[in-house]
Amino acid sequence: MSYVFTTIAIGKKYFLSACNFARNLNKISKGHKIIIVTDCPFVEIENVDFINFDKKETTTIKNYFNYNLKYIPVMECSKRNFEFIIFFDADWDIHDGYSENKFVDFLNSMNKSQFDFIYERPHSIGSSKWDIEKCFWRHKVEPYGLLKTNFYDNAQVVNEQFLVFKNNQKLKVFVQKWKERNEFGVKNDIWAFAEGVEIGMSAVDAKMVMDWKKMFELRNFFKFVANTGVTHIRF
């Protein structure tokens, strides 16, 4: 079973956090690989490959980080011979419940399933696009013409902090569509917040079979500290 954890870490704060994730994972796991896309100088860490961030990419839109740049590490990993690609936000860390054996069991179970993509948070475009006042991604409804089509109504606005993919041909289509939507967002100055919209639409384009319930086969594996200072335990 070959699998890689990957993230994008722009700036020293996120680079150090991603390196901390890698070192903590190395203490309890040997079968994984980690790929970090960064603009910081590389360091030597076991099981970690670093990729230089292309500084021609637009990092901010409306003075906020361009979250759709997360497509880059997923695309880079899709070019390699990993069976599974796990994207994590660079501010995540390993929690006490992590077990290499249990994580591999999770991937083996996914491998036997029809699912191409495992995500957190069901939130369909079709069920929320009409209620603009309550829609947290309303700034993307008009630019993507979502009121003029029902093609993406079943797309999920996923929680984009942690994503698990089979590395198959569908993933190649997915990352290409996500890249194109990043370029569209940059060109049209669309605030990148709620990049789950672009992820969900791209998954529909790639005809991915998706699931969110399977994520909860994992228990107490990961954690992150929110801006409020509260630590959240995930899966």
C-alpha positions in Angstrom: 0.0 0.0 0.0 1.6 3.3 -1.2 0.3 6.5 0.2 1.4 10.1 0.6 0.3 12.9 2.9 0.7 16.3 1.1 0.1 20.0 1.8 1.0 23.5 0.7 2.9 25.5 3.3 3.4 29.2 2.3 5.3 31.3 4.8 7.4 30.3 7.8 4.5 29.7 10.2 2.9 27.1 8.0 6.2 25.6 6.9 7.2 24.9 10.5 3.8 23.5 11.3 3.9 21.1 8.3 7.4 20.0 9.3 6.1 19.4 12.8 3.3 17.2 11.4 6.0 15.2 9.4 8.3 14.7 12.4 5.4 13.6 14.6 4.1 11.2 12.0 7.6 9.7 11.6 7.7 8.8 15.3 4.8 6.4 14.9 4.7 5.5 11.2 7.2 4.2 8.6 5.2 3.2 5.6 4.1 6.7 4.5 5.6 9.5 2.4 5.1 13.2 2.8 5.3 15.9 0.1 5.3 19.6 1.0 5.0 22.4 -1.5 6.6 25.5 0.0 8.3 28.8 -0.6 10.6 28.3 2.4 14.2 26.8 2.3 14.1 23.0 2.5 15.2 21.1 5.5 16.2 17.4 5.9 13.3 15.3 7.3 13.0 11.6 6.9 10.2 10.5 4.5 9.7 14.0 3.3 10.1 15.5 -0.2 9.9 19.2 -0.7 8.7 20.9 -3.9 9.4 24.6 -4.7 6.3 26.7 -4.9 6.1 28.5 -8.2 6.2 32.2 -7.3 4.4 33.1 -10.5 1.3 31.7 -8.9 -1.1 34.3 -7.3 -1.0 33.8 -3.6 -3.6 36.4 -2.5 -7.1 37.4 -3.8 -8.8 40.4 -2.1 -6.0 40.4 0.4 -6.7 36.8 1.5 -4.7 33.7 0.8 -5.7 32.0 -2.4 -6.9 28.7 -1.0 -7.4 27.1 -4.4 -3.6 26.8 -4.6 -4.2 23.6 -2.6 -4.6 21.9 -6.0 -0.8 22.1 -6.5 0.3 19.4 -4.0 -2.5 17.1 -5.1 -1.6 17.5 -8.7 2.1 17.0 -8.0 1.4 13.8 -6.1 -1.0 12.5 -8.8 2.1 12.4 -11.2 3.8 9.9 -8.9 3.0 6.2 -8.3 1.1 6.5 -5.1 -2.1 4.5 -4.7 -3.6 7.1 -2.3 -3.1 10.8 -1.8 -4.1 12.5 1.5 -4.3 16.3 1.5 -4.0 18.0 4.9 -4.0 21.6 5.9 -0.5 22.7 7.0 -1.7 23.7 10.4 -2.9 20.1 11.3 -1.0 17.8 13.6 -1.0 14.1 14.7 -3.3 13.2 17.6 -2.8 10.5 20.2 -5.1 8.0 18.5 -3.1 7.7 15.3 -2.2 4.1 14.3 -0.3 3.3 11.2 -2.0 -0.1 11.0 -5.5 1.3 11.4 -4.8 4.0 8.8 -3.6 1.4 6.3 -6.8 -0.7 7.2 -8.8 2.4 6.3 -7.1 2.8 2.9 -7.4 -0.9 2.2 -11.2 -0.6 2.9 -11.4 2.4 0.6 -9.4 0.5 -2.1 -12.1 -2.3 -2.0 -14.9 0.3 -2.3 -16.2 2.2 -5.3 -15.2 5.5 -3.8 -12.6 7.7 -5.5 -12.8 10.5 -2.9 -13.5 10.7 0.8 -14.3 14.0 2.4 -15.9 15.7 5.4 -19.1 17.6 5.5 -22.0 16.9 3.1 -23.3 20.3 1.8 -24.7 20.1 -1.7 -24.6 23.1 -4.0 -28.2 22.5 -5.2 -29.7 22.6 -1.6 -28.1 25.9 -0.7 -27.5 28.0 -3.8 -30.9 29.6 -3.8 -30.8 30.9 -0.2 -28.2 33.6 -0.8 -28.5 35.2 2.6 -27.5 31.9 4.4 -25.2 30.6 1.8 -21.6 30.9 3.2 -20.2 30.6 -0.4 -22.6 33.1 -2.0 -19.8 35.1 -3.6 -19.3 32.1 -5.9 -22.8 31.6 -7.1 -22.9 34.3 -9.8 -19.4 33.9 -11.1 -19.9 30.2 -11.8 -23.4 30.7 -13.1 -24.8 28.2 -10.7 -28.4 29.5 -10.8 -28.4 28.9 -14.6 -27.6 25.2 -14.4 -28.4 22.2 -12.3 -25.3 20.3 -13.5 -23.5 20.9 -10.3 -26.4 20.6 -7.9 -25.1 17.3 -6.5 -21.7 18.7 -6.0 -20.6 18.8 -2.4 -19.0 22.0 -0.9 -16.6 19.8 1.1 -14.6 20.7 4.1 -11.3 21.3 2.3 -9.0 20.8 5.3 -8.5 17.0 4.9 -9.2 15.0 1.7 -8.4 11.4 0.7 -8.1 10.4 -3.0 -7.5 7.3 -5.0 -4.8 8.1 -7.5 -6.6 7.1 -10.6 -7.5 8.7 -14.0 -10.4 10.5 -12.5 -8.0 12.3 -10.2 -6.1 13.6 -13.2 -9.3 15.1 -14.6 -10.2 16.5 -11.1 -6.9 18.3 -10.5 -6.9 19.8 -14.0 -10.4 21.2 -13.5 -9.4 22.5 -10.1 -6.4 24.2 -11.7 -8.6 25.8 -14.3 -11.0 27.1 -11.7 -8.1 28.6 -9.8 -7.0 30.4 -12.9 -10.6 31.6 -13.5 -10.8 32.8 -9.9 -7.5 34.7 -10.2 -8.6 36.3 -13.5 -12.0 37.3 -12.1 -10.8 38.4 -8.7 -13.1 35.8 -6.9 -12.4 35.5 -3.2 -11.0 32.0 -2.8 -12.7 31.3 0.6 -14.9 28.2 0.5 -12.7 26.4 -2.0 -14.8 23.4 -1.3 -17.0 24.8 -4.1 -14.3 24.4 -6.7 -13.4 21.1 -5.3 -16.9 19.8 -5.4 -17.5 21.1 -9.0 -14.3 19.5 -10.2 -15.2 16.2 -8.6 -18.4 16.2 -10.6 -16.5 17.0 -13.8 -14.3 14.0 -13.1 -17.3 11.8 -12.3 -15.8 10.8 -9.0 -17.7 8.6 -6.6 -17.6 10.4 -3.3 -18.4 9.6 0.3 -18.2 11.4 3.7 -19.4 8.8 6.2 -16.4 6.6 5.6 -14.1 9.3 7.0 -15.4 8.5 10.4 -13.9 5.1 10.4 -10.9 7.0 11.7 -11.0 8.1 15.3 -8.8 10.7 17.1 -6.0 10.5 14.4 -5.6 14.3 13.7 -6.1 17.7 15.3 -5.7 21.4 14.6 -6.0 24.6 16.7 -8.6 27.0 15.4 -8.1 30.8 15.3 -10.1 30.9 18.5 -7.5 28.9 20.3 -9.8 25.8 20.5 -8.2 22.4 19.6 -10.4 20.3 17.3 -10.0 16.6 17.1 -10.7 15.1 13.7 -11.4 11.5 12.8 
